[in-house]
Each structure stands twice: as C-alpha cells, then as structure tokens.
C-alpha cells in the first residue's frame, strides 16, 4: 500500500486546495489471522471464522478528523474545510457500503462539516456590540482540541505498566517449620483478661425465690387479738410494712374475711376521714 505525498501550502479560511489528494489511505476490509487484508481473495476458500470484518478503523468521527488534520499538517486553528470535507466524505462513503449503521454517526459529523463549509461561503453577519465575528469553525476546533487532549492522556495512561499485562507479581512459597510458635503474653495482658472476667461476673446475678406459706385463718386470729381490749383501731395500724408485701396482702384478705363474717366493723365518719376497725358487738338475746 502506498501513501500519497501531500505538499505543504498556505491555507486560507475560504480557499480550496486543488492539489489535495481526494482519497485517503485505504482501509482494511478484514483481518486474516491478525494481519490486515486490503482485498478479498477470489480463488481461496475462506472458512467463516477466518476473517474478522472490522470497520472501526477510527474510534469515531472526531478521531477521523484529527487523523486527517494531523496527517496533512493542517493548522487546526485554520482548517481548510473544503478539502477536509471531501476527504471525510470519501471515507464515510467507503464504510457506508458495508455497514450503514456504523456510518450513521459519521454522517452526522459530515452534515456538520457541510454546514460549516456553507457558512464560510456566506458573508459574515455583523455583531451588534461591534466585536469580532465568530469563526464558524470555532466549535469544531474546540471539540477537536478537547478530544486530542483526552486521547493523549489515554495514551499516557496506557503506557503505564499494568499488572497482568506488562508484569506479574513474584510469588515465593516458603515452607514454615512444623513447630508451633505461640505469641508472647505480657503481665498487663493477663491483668486485662482477669478484669474482663470480673466485669462479666458482676453482670450475672442470681436471685433466689423462696416460697413462704401464709395462712389467712392465722392472720384473722392475729387481727382479732389486736382488736381485743381496744375500742377502735386505725386501719393502717393493723399492718406491719416491715414483714413484706406478702404478709400485708394476707392480712388485708384476713380483714376482709372478718368483715364478711361480721366479726369486725369498719367505719368512717365522713369521706376522706380516717378508717377505723373495731370488734363487732354481739346482739343481746
């Protein structure tokens, strides 16, 4: 494959280049066992998997434009749109014959190039504030410069050695001795472990519940003994809080049983007044 020689010439914003080559480098139509193939063989049987067709010769429209500009030493700030558009369209036409879906993205950029070219042929519009007229190629130049910076950054990152691609980590296996090696234990470690055991022991407390047998009849007799010889006894004086809640409860039940059997009278002078308990008087026969 031969590459046409491109002479250098000054390029103006609206000037076309008559000697610019109209065809760029040929694009390989297939890859045969890793090697590019520029023409389909006519007298050779090719297995279905032997050829791998690829049309992604460039990573996108910007990549193609940047290739054309750098290959022919164009000034990216003063792009000859006529010649660049013609070369770009020739490449798009080549890939459109094989893969129309892939060419759609390139056709969109082609429309943009044609629009820029047509705007450059028209007289520039005057700016109201008296400033300079914006170059129709400004947006395209900005995108190309940004893409080129990203592409160079990606190339620098790809040049960095990568594990598994450029080098492998050395691994050496050393057989350890079968004799166990126990870690050394200091005195503060034992003290801390003992303190932790004591702390957990304080959290575990045992509560023994004992059963106390109480007799209602027995406490009925105790209440009657307290009332004997007394005219009145205040209600709360019949209970001894020091004996615990179970005894207080049984004493109260015993008092209710005595009132039920009409052996004691429970009286109160008025609402919220003290409650008194006395022995019931037996009726005279």
C-alpha positions in Angstrom: 0.0 0.0 0.0 1.4 3.4 -0.9 0.5 6.7 0.8 0.2 9.8 -1.5 2.6 12.6 -0.8 0.9 15.8 0.3 2.7 19.1 -0.5 2.6 22.0 2.0 0.8 25.2 1.0 -0.7 28.1 2.9 -4.4 27.6 3.6 -6.9 30.4 4.0 -10.3 30.2 5.6 -12.2 30.0 2.4 -9.6 28.8 -0.1 -9.9 25.3 -1.6 -6.8 23.2 -2.2 -6.6 22.0 -5.8 -3.7 19.6 -5.2 -5.1 18.0 -2.1 -5.4 14.2 -2.6 -9.0 13.2 -2.9 -8.6 9.7 -1.4 -7.2 8.9 2.0 -5.3 5.8 3.0 -7.1 2.6 2.0 -9.0 1.0 4.9 -8.5 -2.7 5.5 -11.7 -4.6 4.9 -10.8 -7.6 7.1 -8.2 -9.1 9.3 -6.8 -12.5 8.5 -5.1 -14.2 11.4 -4.2 -10.8 12.8 -2.9 -9.3 9.6 -4.9 -6.6 7.7 -6.4 -7.6 4.4 -7.0 -4.9 1.8 -8.6 -7.1 -0.9 -10.9 -10.1 -0.7 -9.2 -13.2 -2.2 -11.0 -14.5 -5.2 -9.6 -18.1 -5.6 -9.3 -19.1 -2.0 -11.8 -20.8 0.2 -12.1 -18.9 3.5 -13.7 -20.5 6.5 -16.4 -18.4 8.1 -14.4 -17.7 11.2 -11.1 -17.0 9.4 -12.0 -13.4 8.5 -13.0 -10.9 11.1 -14.5 -7.9 9.4 -13.8 -4.6 11.2 -14.9 -1.1 10.2 -13.9 0.6 13.4 -10.7 1.8 11.8 -11.2 5.0 13.8 -12.8 5.4 17.2 -15.3 8.0 15.9 -15.8 11.0 13.7 -13.5 13.2 15.8 -10.8 10.6 15.6 -11.0 10.5 11.8 -11.0 14.3 11.5 -8.0 14.6 13.8 -6.2 11.9 11.8 -6.8 13.8 8.5 -5.7 17.1 10.0 -2.5 15.8 11.6 -1.6 13.6 8.7 -1.5 16.5 6.3 -0.1 19.0 8.7 -3.1 21.3 8.7 -3.3 24.1 11.2 -6.1 23.1 13.5 -6.9 26.7 14.1 -7.3 27.4 10.3 -8.8 24.2 8.8 -9.4 24.1 5.0 -13.0 22.9 5.2 -13.5 22.2 1.5 -10.6 19.7 1.2 -11.2 18.2 4.7 -14.9 17.7 4.0 -14.1 16.0 0.7 -11.7 13.5 2.3 -14.0 12.9 5.1 -17.0 12.1 2.8 -14.9 9.7 0.8 -14.1 7.7 3.9 -17.8 7.7 5.0 -18.9 6.5 1.6 -16.5 3.6 1.9 -17.8 2.4 5.2 -21.4 3.1 4.3 -21.2 0.4 1.6 -20.5 -2.2 4.2 -22.2 -1.1 7.4 -24.9 1.6 7.2 -25.5 1.5 11.0 -21.9 2.3 11.7 -21.8 5.1 9.1 -24.8 6.9 10.8 -22.5 8.6 13.4 -20.1 9.6 10.7 -22.9 11.0 8.6 -23.9 13.3 11.4 -20.4 14.8 11.5 -20.5 15.1 7.7 -23.6 17.2 8.0 -21.9 19.4 10.5 -18.9 19.9 8.2 -21.1 20.8 5.2 -22.9 23.3 7.3 -19.6 24.9 8.4 -18.4 25.0 4.8 -21.7 26.7 3.7 -21.5 29.3 6.5 -17.9 30.1 5.5 -19.1 30.8 1.9 -21.7 33.3 3.1 -20.9 36.9 4.1 -20.3 37.1 7.8 -23.0 38.6 10.0 -22.3 41.8 11.8 -22.2 41.7 15.5 -24.3 44.3 17.4 -21.7 45.1 20.0 -19.1 45.7 17.4 -16.9 42.7 18.4 -15.3 40.2 16.1 -17.4 37.8 14.1 -17.2 34.3 15.4 -15.5 31.8 13.2 -17.9 29.0 12.1 -15.1 26.5 12.8 -14.6 27.6 16.4 -16.9 24.9 17.9 -15.4 22.2 15.8 -11.8 23.3 16.8 -12.8 23.3 20.4 -14.1 19.7 20.2 -11.1 18.5 18.3 -8.6 20.0 20.8 -10.5 18.5 23.8 -10.6 15.1 22.1 -6.9 15.3 21.3 -6.1 16.1 24.9 -8.2 13.1 26.1 -6.6 10.8 23.5 -3.1 11.8 24.6 -4.0 11.4 28.3 -5.4 7.9 27.5 -2.2 7.0 25.6 -0.1 8.1 28.6 -2.2 6.0 31.0 -2.0 3.0 28.7 1.8 3.4 28.6 1.9 2.9 32.4 2.9 -0.7 33.2 -0.1 -2.7 34.2 -0.2 -5.8 36.4 -1.1 -8.8 34.3 -0.3 -7.1 31.0 3.3 -5.9 31.4 4.5 -7.6 34.6 3.5 -10.2 37.1 4.0 -10.2 40.8 6.6 -12.6 42.0 5.3 -15.2 44.4 7.6 -17.4 46.5 6.3 -20.1 48.8 8.4 -20.9 51.9 7.6 -24.0 53.9 7.2 -23.0 57.6 8.6 -25.1 60.4 6.1 -27.6 61.9 7.0 -26.4 65.5 4.2 -24.0 66.6 5.2 -20.6 67.7 2.9 -19.1 70.3 2.7 -15.3 70.8 4.3 -13.8 73.9 1.9 -12.8 76.6 2.8 -9.9 79.0 1.5 -9.4 82.5 -0.7 -6.5 81.6 -2.5 -8.7 79.1 -3.3 -11.2 81.9 -4.5 -8.4 84.1 -6.8 -7.1 81.4 -8.2 -10.5 80.8 -8.9 -11.1 84.5 -10.5 -7.7 84.8 -12.8 -8.5 81.9 -13.9 -11.8 83.6 -14.7 -9.9 86.9 -16.7 -7.3 85.0 -18.8 -10.0 83.3 -19.3 -11.8 86.6 -20.8 -8.7 88.1 -23.4 -8.6 85.3 -24.6 -12.1 86.2 -26.6 -12.1 89.5 -28.7 -14.8 90.9 -32.0 -14.2 92.7 -33.4 -17.0 94.8 -37.1 -17.0 95.2 -38.3 -18.8 98.3 -41.9 -19.8 98.9 -43.5 -18.6 102.2 -46.6 -20.4 103.3 -49.1 -17.9 104.8 -52.5 -18.8 106.4 -55.4 -16.4 106.1 -57.1 -18.0 109.2 -53.9 -17.5 111.2 -53.8 -13.8 110.3 -57.5 -13.5 111.1 -56.7 -14.6 114.6 -53.8 -12.1 114.8 -56.2 -9.2 113.8 -58.8 -10.2 116.4 -56.1 -10.2 119.1 -55.0 -6.7 118.1 -58.7 -5.5 118.4 -59.3 -7.1 121.8 -59.5 -4.6 124.6 -59.5 -1.7 122.0 -62.4 0.5 121.3 -61.2 1.4 117.9 -58.0 0.7 116.0 -57.0 2.8 113.0 -56.9 0.8 109.8 -53.3 1.3 108.9 -52.2 0.2 112.4 -53.2 -3.3 111.7 -50.4 -3.7 109.1 -46.7 -4.1 109.6 -44.8 -3.0 106.5 -41.5 -4.5 107.7 -42.9 -8.0 107.2 -43.1 -7.6 103.4 -45.8 -7.3 100.8 -47.0 -11.0 101.0 -47.8 -10.6 104.7 -49.6 -7.3 104.1 -51.7 -8.9 101.4 -52.7 -11.8 103.5 -53.5 -9.5 106.4 -55.8 -7.5 104.2 -57.6 -10.6 102.9 -58.0 -11.7 106.5 -59.6 -8.4 107.4 -62.0 -8.7 104.5 -62.9 -12.3 105.7 -63.6 -10.9 109.2 -65.8 -8.2 107.8 -67.6 -10.8 105.7 -68.3 -13.0 108.7 -69.5 -9.9 110.6 -66.8 -10.3 113.3 -65.4 -6.7 112.8 -66.9 -3.4 111.9 -65.2 -1.0 109.5 -66.3 2.6 110.0 -65.6 6.0 108.7 -67.0 9.3 109.9 -67.0 11.1 106.5 -65.4 10.9 103.1 -61.6 11.0 103.2 -61.7 10.6 107.0 -59.6 8.0 108.8 -60.9 4.4 108.7 -61.3 2.6 112.0 -61.8 -1.1 112.7 -63.4 -2.5 115.9 -64.8 -5.7 117.1 -68.5 -6.3 116.2 -70.9 -6.2 119.1 -72.9 -9.4 119.6 -76.7 -8.8 119.8 -78.2 -9.5 123.2 -80.6 -12.5 123.5 
